[in-house]
Amino acid sequence: EEFGVDRVFSDKQSGKNFDRAGYEEMISELNEGDLVVVSSLDRLGRNYDEIGVQWEIITKEIKADVVVLDMPLLDTRTGRDLTGTLIADIVLKLLAYMAESERQKTMDRQREGINAMPMVDGRRVSAKTGRGFGRESIPTPEFEKFLEKAKSGEMSVAKCCKELGISR
């Protein structure tokens, strides 16, 4: 409200890329002189290279302004001189790096947690909740026999899968 924003775009997807319905809709409706207000740069995106590309599209190609609320140096309405642009570019690169780095750390921690879970019947299972990850294995006692038939050409892979009751 403070910025006179009359339309809010939001996404439920991760900011790992810019292939998001809300973002694409915003870009398609954005015109020269419009203002994009984001609470934090990582709400715009979390991909280092792509944040820079999209920033250029918004500010240089479309000629709209961007305000990042938690980083006053990232307000394209002010500091349009050479020094202001340099400072904004440096801050943008630094914050984009931090956003992607944090996303990578989160993914690494998640993977470590999953890998630390015990295996039960070929699946990782949470010791805390007892829930398994991934779908349950389909018992296929004759798998090896059909695998040999498929390898030898005696039977097609599709036919073997059909006989076993599994997907290709």
C-alpha positions in Angstrom: 0.0 0.0 0.0 2.8 2.4 0.9 4.1 2.1 -2.7 0.7 2.3 -4.4 0.9 -1.3 -5.6 -2.4 -2.3 -7.1 -1.7 -5.9 -8.0 0.0 -8.7 -6.1 1.6 -11.7 -7.8 2.6 -14.7 -5.8 3.9 -18.2 -6.3 3.7 -21.4 -4.3 6.7 -22.9 -6.1 10.3 -22.6 -5.0 12.3 -19.7 -6.2 15.0 -22.0 -7.6 14.0 -20.8 -11.1 11.8 -18.3 -12.8 9.5 -20.8 -14.5 6.7 -19.9 -12.1 3.1 -19.0 -13.1 2.9 -15.9 -10.8 6.3 -14.5 -11.9 5.5 -15.1 -15.6 2.2 -13.4 -15.3 3.8 -10.4 -13.6 6.5 -10.1 -16.3 3.9 -10.3 -19.1 1.9 -7.5 -17.5 4.8 -5.3 -16.5 5.2 -2.0 -18.5 7.7 0.8 -18.6 7.5 2.9 -15.5 5.8 0.2 -13.4 7.2 -0.7 -9.9 8.0 -4.2 -8.7 8.1 -4.4 -4.9 9.6 -7.6 -3.2 10.0 -8.1 0.5 13.4 -9.8 0.0 15.6 -10.7 -3.0 15.3 -14.4 -2.3 11.5 -14.0 -2.8 12.3 -12.9 -6.3 14.5 -15.9 -6.9 17.3 -18.2 -5.6 19.3 -18.8 -8.7 22.4 -16.6 -8.8 22.7 -16.3 -12.6 19.0 -16.1 -13.3 18.4 -13.3 -10.7 20.8 -11.1 -12.6 19.2 -12.0 -16.0 15.7 -11.3 -14.7 16.8 -8.1 -13.0 18.2 -6.9 -16.4 14.9 -7.8 -18.1 12.9 -5.9 -15.6 15.1 -2.8 -15.3 16.7 -2.5 -18.7 14.4 -4.1 -21.2 11.0 -3.4 -19.7 12.3 -0.3 -17.9 10.4 -0.9 -14.8 11.7 -0.1 -11.3 12.4 -2.6 -8.5 12.3 -2.1 -4.8 13.7 -4.7 -2.4 12.2 -3.8 1.0 14.9 -5.4 3.2 17.7 -3.9 1.1 17.3 -0.2 0.5 20.4 -0.2 -1.8 18.3 -2.2 -4.2 15.8 0.5 -5.1 16.2 1.4 -8.8 14.1 4.5 -8.4 17.1 6.2 -6.8 20.9 6.3 -7.3 20.7 6.0 -11.1 24.1 7.6 -11.5 27.2 5.5 -12.3 28.1 5.0 -8.6 24.6 4.1 -7.6 24.3 1.6 -10.4 27.7 0.1 -9.4 26.7 -0.3 -5.8 23.3 -1.8 -6.7 25.0 -4.3 -9.0 27.5 -5.3 -6.3 24.7 -5.7 -3.7 22.5 -7.6 -6.2 25.3 -10.1 -7.0 26.1 -10.6 -3.3 22.5 -11.2 -2.3 21.9 -13.4 -5.3 24.9 -15.5 -4.3 23.7 -15.7 -0.7 20.2 -16.8 -1.8 21.4 -19.6 -4.0 24.0 -20.6 -1.4 21.3 -20.9 1.2 19.1 -22.9 -1.1 22.0 -25.3 -1.8 22.8 -25.7 2.0 19.1 -26.5 2.6 19.1 -29.1 -0.1 22.4 -30.6 1.3 21.0 -30.7 4.8 17.8 -32.4 3.6 19.8 -35.0 1.6 22.0 -35.7 4.7 19.0 -36.2 6.8 17.4 -38.6 4.4 20.7 -40.5 4.0 21.0 -40.8 7.7 17.6 -42.6 7.9 17.6 -46.3 8.4 16.7 -48.6 5.5 13.7 -50.8 5.9 12.6 -53.1 3.1 14.7 -51.1 0.6 13.2 -47.7 1.7 14.5 -44.9 3.9 12.2 -44.7 7.0 12.0 -41.9 9.5 13.0 -43.1 12.9 10.9 -40.4 14.4 7.6 -41.0 12.5 8.1 -44.4 11.0 7.1 -43.0 7.6 8.9 -44.3 4.6 10.1 -42.2 1.6 9.4 -43.2 -1.9 6.9 -45.7 -3.0 6.9 -49.2 -1.6 8.8 -51.9 -3.5 6.6 -54.2 -5.6 7.5 -57.8 -4.8 8.8 -59.3 -8.1 10.2 -62.8 -7.2 10.5 -63.7 -10.9 12.3 -60.5 -11.9 15.7 -62.1 -12.6 14.1 -64.8 -14.8 12.3 -62.1 -16.9 15.4 -59.9 -17.0 17.3 -62.7 -18.6 14.5 -63.2 -21.2 14.7 -59.5 -22.0 18.5 -59.5 -22.2 18.5 -62.6 -24.5 15.8 -61.1 -26.8 13.5 -64.0 -26.0 10.9 -61.6 -24.8 10.5 -57.8 -25.2 11.0 -55.5 -22.1 7.4 -54.3 -22.4 6.1 -57.9 -22.4 8.3 -58.8 -19.4 7.0 -55.8 -17.5 3.4 -56.7 -18.4 3.9 -60.2 -17.1 5.5 -59.0 -13.9 2.8 -56.3 -13.4 5.2 -53.5 -13.2 5.8 -50.3 -15.3 8.5 -50.2 -17.9 
